[in-house]
Amino acid sequence: MKIRLFVLLVALLLNINALAQTPAPPAGLNAYVHKAMAQWQVPGLAVAIVKNGKLVFARGYGVRELGKPGKVNADTLFTIGSNSKQFTVAALGTLVSAGKLRWDAPVIDYLRNFRLRSAYVTQNITLSDLLSHRTGYCDPLWMWYTSDDTAANAIERLRYQKPDYGFRARFCYNNTMYLAASLFIPAITGESWNDYVAQHLFIPLGMTRTDTTEAAVEAASNAALPHAKIDGRVRVIRRYWANNMDVFASVGGINSSVDDMSHWLEMLLADGKYHGKTVLDPAVIHAMETPHMIIPAHDWIGDWMRTQTPDSHFYAYGYGFMLQDYGKYKVVWHAGDINGMASAMALVPSEHLGVVALSNLDQNRAPEGVVFHVLQDYLGLAHYDVSQAMYVYMHKANAKDKAAEAKLAAMRQKDAPLPLSAYAGQYRDKFYGMAQVTEEHGHLVLQLGNPSFTGDLEPWHDNTFRVTWRDRYYGRNYVTFDLNAFGKPDKLSFALVPLHYERVENSPVAVSQ
């Protein structure tokens, strides 16, 4: 009996000692999460914290769908947006480790149809350039966002894009270059990006609920629905913007939970090991966390980062990660946004600390607020409300946009100067694709390459029309038809986004009565 009591006492002491060495979650975290969610009107959010190789906190808050009882928990699936880019880099890193690829490999050696406007850049651009956003080309958001194209076709259209800066002269975030980088995987292995990432990352990491297709997340139980604020009210919106999100999964379409993502954090903080097995070469993680391009403070991302951490001294981009100093620590982090979802994750490698926050509201910055709140607590830094700072920052930015829209809204003068049938026809741009204008039941209808972008045109002033998108998520815009010397509309341009099309000669005119 004495021996049994002694054994029990030793076991109890060992457990107490283990608990003492396991960091407790921040005392004020729950209150902060609830405050940030209320400020941004976030329906649901989940958080996980990894410290010293262990998951020390994982919890969900709020609901998966506004107005419904289903609660968010640590297993709830969210789309992680641009945090998907890290998985693309890691998958490429496995090929680097295997000697099948180099970070400085010329793109055209693997993507035969890859061309840019500059022949010199086309010949010299490397995988490293794609991954560090230093190509000189900024993200052509409205090219791929309004299209319903394959990855290969989207990449081929890059040859018509004009560069924004000199090659390697300045950081500029670009999703399509990451899409191009993901195509290295099928080019080298013959496997799809989706299958390769699952086999080499998700399965070894035990990320059993993580998926890369729209069909999988739609079929999954316990998946958060996307939400956005439309006409001043938070509503459920359509998942993604089209049926081709699977094409862009490597850029921003992975679906995961904070529990699964904690496995990813553990591996990155353990030099590529997970449960004693090497998943990723430490050299790959080092490459991901090494600055490859400085982010200027006056860049929109630099301005955003400076708003979050005004006392930091440098901002840079590695491969799939943003890098900066925070107090005396190096922080490796990234945010992610996709229609109806927002996420953030951060690592402090020197402290073996990682945190991830996922949410189901469009363009909210509560996840960053939660992530930095956790970092402040664990690192002993002064508390600075990042969620509040970003709320003010975005409110000012949105106020400028609303002012521009209000100015246009106030310019309504009269009906269109030409018969509506004169504007109908096909308009095309080699880079942006097709725009079809038809006359239906006495008014004009505009449709871009992606059917989601179908809108009704209302005469506004002169040859400018207001577009009301039928999918209310996209709101309104304005298009202007330029006339040629004969008074015929031959160009179509958007007022608030860089979309321009030229009329296709002798294009058919569709009229519905």
N, C-alpha and C positions, 0 to 999 in steps of 0.2 A: 504494500500500500504506500509506503514511504517513497519507494522508487517511482511509482506511478505519479504521486503528487509532485515529486521533483521534476519529472519529465514535463508534466503539465505546466509547472511554474516556469521552466526554461522556455517552453513554447510560447507561453503568454508574454514573457519578457522579450522574446525575439519579435513577436508580432507588434508589441508596443514600440520597440525600437524601429521596426520597419515603418510603422505609421508616422513616427516622429521624423523620419527622413523623407517622407513623401510630402511634397509641398501641398498645402491646402489651396483651394481656389480662392481668388480674391474675395474678401469679405463684402465689398460693395458691388460685386459684379451683377447680381440679380437686379438691384435697383437701377444700375446704369443701363442695363439692357432694356428694362421696361421703359425708362425715360427716353432712350434713343428711338425705340420702336414707336412710342407715342408721338414723338416729334415728327417723324417721317411718315407716320401712319402705316407702318409695316405690319401685315397680317401675321407673318410667321418668321421665326429666326432660330437658328441652332448654332451652338458654340462647342468647340472642343479644345482642350489645352493638353499639350504633351510636355512633360518636364522630366529630365534625367531618364529618358528611355521608357517612360510610363505614361499612360493616359490617366491624367489626374482629375479631369473634369469633362463631362459631355452631357449636354442638356438641350432640350428644345423649349421654345417659348411660343405662345400664340397658336395659330391654327394654320392648317394646310390650305384651306379655302375660306375666304371671308364669308361670314354668315353661316358656316357649317361647323359641326362639333368636332371634326377630326383634329386632334392635337398634333403639333410638331414634336418629334422626339429626336434622339441622336441617330436614328435609322432613317429619318425622312429624307427622300431624294430631292435635291435641288439641282438646277443647271448651274455649273460653276463658272460659266463664261470664260474669260481670258485666262483663268487659272488652268485651263486645259492646255495652254501653250507649254507649260512645264513638262507635261507628259509627252508632248511631241518632241521636245528637246531630249528628254531622258531616253525615249525610244531611239532617236538618232544616235545618242551616246552609246547605246549598246552596240550599234554598228561600228562606231569609232573604236570602241574597246576590242571588238572582234577583228579589227584591221581591215574592214570592208569599206571604210569611209574616213575622210579627214575633215576636221572642222573648216579647214581652208580650201576644201575641194571646190573647183569651179562649178557653178550651177549647170552650165551647158554640157558638162561631161555626163550629167545624169538626166537632165531634162532637155531633150533634144529640141523641143519646140519653144523653149523659153527665149524670148527676145524682149529687149527694152528699146526705147526710142534711140538711145545712144549705143552705137556699135561698140565703143570702147568699154562702156559699163557692162554690156552684155558679155563681152569676152573676159572681163576681169572680176565680175561679181562672184562672191563665194558664199558657201553655206553660212559661214560666220557673219557675213554682212546681212543676210536675210534674218538671222536670229537676233541680231543686236540693233536692228532698226537704223542702219547707217547707209542705206542704199541711195539716199538723196531723193527718194520718192515717198511722199506721204500717203497715208491710207486712202485709197479711192473708194470711200465708204459707199457713195451713191451708185457706183458701178456695180458692186457685188450685192449691195443691199436691195436694189430694185430689180435684180435679175433673177432668173430661175434656171441657172446654168449649171453645167458640170464643172468640176474643179479644173479639168484640163482646158475647157473653153474659157473659163474666167482668167486663167493664167495667160492664155494666148492673147487675150485682149490687152494685157499690160503693155504690149509693144506700142499702143497708141496713146499711152499716158505721158503727159509732159512732166519732166522732173521738177521738183520744187526747190532743190538745193544741189550743190555739187556732190559728186560721188564721195561718200565717206566724210563729207564736210560738216554734217549736222545730224543729230538725232531727229527722227520723225517716225512716230509709231505707224506700223503698217501691217494690217491683218493679212492682206493677200500675199505678202512675202512669206508669212508663216504657212499659209496654204501651200505655196510653192515648196517650202522646206518639207512639208509632210509627204509630198509626192516622191521624195528620195526613197522612202521606205518601200513602196511597191516597185519602184525602178530597180532597186537592189535585191529585194527579197522575193518579189513576185506575190507577196501577201498584201492585203489591204491594210491601210493604217489602223482601222478598227480592230482587225484580228491580231495584228502584231502587238499593239499596245495591250490588248487583253492578255495575250500569252506571255509577254515579257514583263508586264508591270502589274496589272490587276490581279491575275491569278497568283503569282508569287507573293504578293502583298496581302492576300486574303481579302481583297476588296470585292466581296461577293455581290454587293448590291450596285456596284458602279457599272454604268453602261454608256454606250456612245451613239445610240440611235433613238430617233423619235418613237418608233414603234415599241421599243423596250420600255421607255419611261412611261408611255401611255398605258402599257399593260401592267406596270408595276403597282403593287399595293403600297400605301404609305408614301405617295409622291406629292410634293407641294405643287399647287397650281400657280401659274404666273399671274401677277397683278400689276396694274399701272393706274396712275391717276388720269382720268379722262373727264374733261369738262368739270374739273374740280372735285371729282369723286373717285375713290379707289374702287376698281372693278377687276374682275377676272378677265384676262385677255387670252387670245389664241396663243398656244405654245409655239415659240419661234415666229418667224415671219412668213414662212413658206414651207412647202413640203420637201425642200432640199437642204434642211439644216444638217442632215447626215453628211452632206458634202463638206460642211464647214465645222464638223465636230472637232477636228484637229486644232482649230483656231479658238473655238469657244463653246462647243456643244457637249462636253462630258457632263453626265448626270451622276451625282454622288451624294453621300451623306457625311456628316461630320465624323461619325464613327469610322467609316471607311477612309476618309481623308486623314484621320489621325494615324493610320498605318503609313500613309505616304509621308507624313511629318516625321514619324519615328525613324523611318528608313533614311531620310535625308539628313537627320541629325545624328545618325549612327554610322556615318561614312559608307552608306549604301547597304548596310546589313539589316535584315529583318528576321527576327527569331533565329539568329545564328547563321543565316544563309545570306550570301552576297547577291543582291538584286541588281545593284548598280555599282560600277567601278567608281571608287572615290575620286579618281581623276575627272570623271564626268561631272560629279557634283561640284568639284573645284572650278571647273570651266563654267558651270551654270552660275556660280556665286562670285565670279571674278568680273570686275567692271570691264566692259568692252567698248562702251560709248558713254561719254558724259551727257547728261540731260541738262540743257541750259535752264537756268532759273526762269527765264522769260518764255520758255516753251509752255504750251498749255498744260502739259503733264508736270513740268517743273513748277509752274505756278500752283497747280493742284497739290503737289507734294510739299511745297513751301507753306501752303495754308495749313496742312496737317501737322508739319513739324518745323515751325519757323526758326528754330535754333540749330537746325542741321547745317553742316558746312558743305556737303557734296551730295549730288544725286547722279546716279549712273544706271546703266542697263547692262545686265549680264546676258545670259541666255535664258529667256523666260522669266526673269526676275528683275525687279527694280531694287537698287542697292543704295543705302545711305547710312550716314552716321546718326546715332540717336543717343544723346548723352555720350558716354565713352564706348558705346557698343556699335558694332556693325549689324545692321538689320537688313535681312533679305526678305522681300515681300512682293506681293502683287495683288491687284484688285481684278474683279471680273464682272462684266455686265452683259446681259443678253436680254431680249424682250421679256419683261416681267420678273427678272431675277437679278440679284446683285450679291457678290461674294468678296471676301478678303481673306488672305492668309499671310502669316509672317513667321520667320525663323530668326532666332538669335543664336547662331551656332556656338559661340563661345560659352553660352549659358545653357546649352542643350534645352532650349525653350522653343516651343512652337505653338501657334494658335491659329484656328480657322473659324470663320463665321460665314454662314450661308443664309440667304433671305429670299423671300418671294415677292419683292416689290421692285419695280423698274426704277433704275437710276437713284436709289437711295444710298446714303453713305453711312448708315448705321453700322454695317459690318466693319468698315474701317475704324469707326469710333470704338466699337467693342474690342477689336484687335489691339489698338493702341492703348486702350484702357488697361487691358491685361498686361501689356508690355510695361507700362508705367508702374503697375503694382509690383510685378516680379523683379523689375530692374531697379526699383527704388527711386524712380524719377518723379519729378513734380507732376501732379495731375493737371492735364490740359485737355479740355473736352473737344476732341477731334470731331465728333458728330456735330456739335454745336457750331464749330468753326466752319465745317463744310456746309452746314445748312445755310449759314449767312453767305458764304461764298457762292453757292449755287443759286440762292435767292437773288443775289445781285446779277449774276449771269443771266438768269431767266428773265429778270426785269428788262434787260437790254433787248432780249429777243421779243418780249411782249410789246415793248415800245415800237420796235420795227414793224411788228404785225399790226399794231394799232394804227400806225401811220398809214400803212397800206389799206387797212380796213376803212379809214376815213376818206379815202380817195375815190370812192364810188361816185360816178357822175351820170352815166347814161348807158343805154343798151349798146351792144356791139355795133360798130360802124358798118360792118359788112354782113351779108346774109350768113347764117350759121354754117350753111353748106360750104361756104368758101374756106372755112378753117379745117373742115374734115379731110382726113387723109392719113397717110403714113409718114412718120418723121423718123429719121435714123441718125445714129452717131456710131462710128466704128468702135468707140470706147464704151459708151453708155448703153448701146443697143437700140431697141425699137421703142417708139411711142406711137400708139394708134389713137387717132381722134375720130370718133363717129358721131353722127347725129341720131339721137334716139328720142322719139316722142317729144320733139320740139325743143330739145336741149342737147348740148354736147357732152360726150363722155370721153374721158382720157384713160387709157390703159397702158402701163409700162410693161416691160418684159415679164415681170412677176405679176400674176393676176391679182395678188393681194393689193397692188397699187392700182386700183380702179377707182376713179373719182368723177364726180359730176362737176361740170364747168358752168359757172355763172358769170355772165357779162359784168365787168366791173368798171373799167374806164378805158377809153380808146380801144386798143387791141389786147388789153389785159383781162384775164378771167380769173376768178377765184376758184380753186379746186377744193372740193370737200370730199375727202377720201371716204369711201363706203366703209372701210374698216376704220372706225373712229379712233383707234389707237394712233393713227398717223396724223390726225388733226386736219388742218387746212394748209394750203399754200396758194401761190399765185403764179400763173404762167402768162407770158407775153409772146404774142406772135409778131415777128418782124415781117414787114412787107417788102417785096422787091420793087423794082422801078415801075412795074405794071400794076402795082396795088394788090398783088396776090401774096397771101401768107406763105413764106418759104422757110421760116425758122421758128422754133419753139424753145423758149428758155424759161427756167424757173427763177423766181425772185429770191428765195431764201436758201437755196441749195445749188451747187454748181452742176446743174444738168442742162445740156444744150443739145438740140437735135435739128437736123436739116431735113426739109421735106423731100420725100422720094418722088421724083418726077413721074407723072401719070399714075400716081398711086390710086388705088380704088377708093371710092368714097362709099361708106356704108351708111345707109339711112334706114331707120326704123320708124314706122308711123304708129 
